[in-house]
Amino acid sequence: MAGIYIHIPFCRRKCGYCNFFSLATTRSREAFTSALVAELHFRAREAASEAVGTVYWGGGTPSLLEPIQFRRIMEAIHASYALEPDAEITLEANPDDLLDERLRAWKQGGVNRVSIGIQSFRQADLDYLERAHDAAQALRATDLCRKAGIDNLSIDLIYGIPGQGIGDWEENLRQFLRLGVDHLSAYALTLEERTILWHQVQRRQRKPPEDALAAQHFELMHRVLAAEGYAHYEISNLARNERYARHNTAYWNGIPYYGFGPSAHSFDGRRRYWNVSSLKDYIEALPLHVPMEGEEVLSLSDRINEYLMTSLRTQWGCRRRELLALGGEELLGRVGEGMTGFIRSSWVLEDPEGWKLSPEGMFHADGIAAELFVSHQG
Ligand code: SF4
């Protein structure tokens, strides 16, 4: 079983904090669609023997495509890849793009899950983030999707925004709950180098995000949503009714995925490789070949460290059985020893299967995993 990722590199405007590969234009959508369709056909043999269980339209802003462009790409996916009949097909959409004809095209094209980039229901936060939509559009978004017949929804929110008090964040969470959506992806605002926000902070035009505020927001989110029956199944993802994001869960379980579009990454179980991060180079190359930018073959220590990093972020935790399969008794012993201090400080919980992070430990997952990393072997 494999996943397909489609990267749509257009945005209405560039949000200040964003470091994804995307351009604030919609000008080359037609040429891009033709290039993407060509790439889907060129690479069909890579996944020829695999059933595709998930398709994820990300970006950028997939909801900026016109219905005709969306349909051409969806047809190319169906023509070249073996989609499972119950495949999860997710499309990321921004609240200001939810026009009737687009929603209809997604539904007819098989999209059965929409992830809505709301980020906040509070106008001051949206202004800080320099989002293109407003709070009123954020409030209407879920209704529009449901009216179009898509009710498996996820909402993205951002916390730790300067000026967002703990009460403001709680109100965002309460508003999320009032909408009755089963899945939440919530990310701490981080300052990525060379973003617009990073330059503004360097020039002291904006306050930087603070870890202490984000930690408080994270703890509140865990508490408020747990009380409403949401499992915090990955650090940035919470779901009720077991509506876990299947596509992302497959990433964390090391399942192969094939990424299409500029900057998209692929993973075949052993090797990671990625396309050029330039729309112009992508469009120019594709009548003839797929413009790859790089690749890396994962060493054994890379695979161990990735397992430590991703497993500890999930509610299923780091399993003894997996460690044994990856690195034998020696690795198991080393990780067990490394966990001792974290168990003592209550950041890690141990059970017969392995180790999981406690709610307090979850906020420090990356640091804990880094302490356990193995150095180069294999
Ligand atoms: S809409 Fe998303 S991808 Fe586009 S600039 Fe904003 S955060 Fe980045």
Boltz pocket constraint, residues with backbone or C-beta under 6 A from the ligand:
constraints:
  - pocket:
      binder: B
      contacts: [[A, 10], [A, 11], [A, 12], [A, 13], [A, 14], [A, 15], [A, 18], [A, 19], [A, 20], [A, 22], [A, 59], [A, 60], [A, 61], [A, 94], [A, 117]]
      max_distance: 6.0
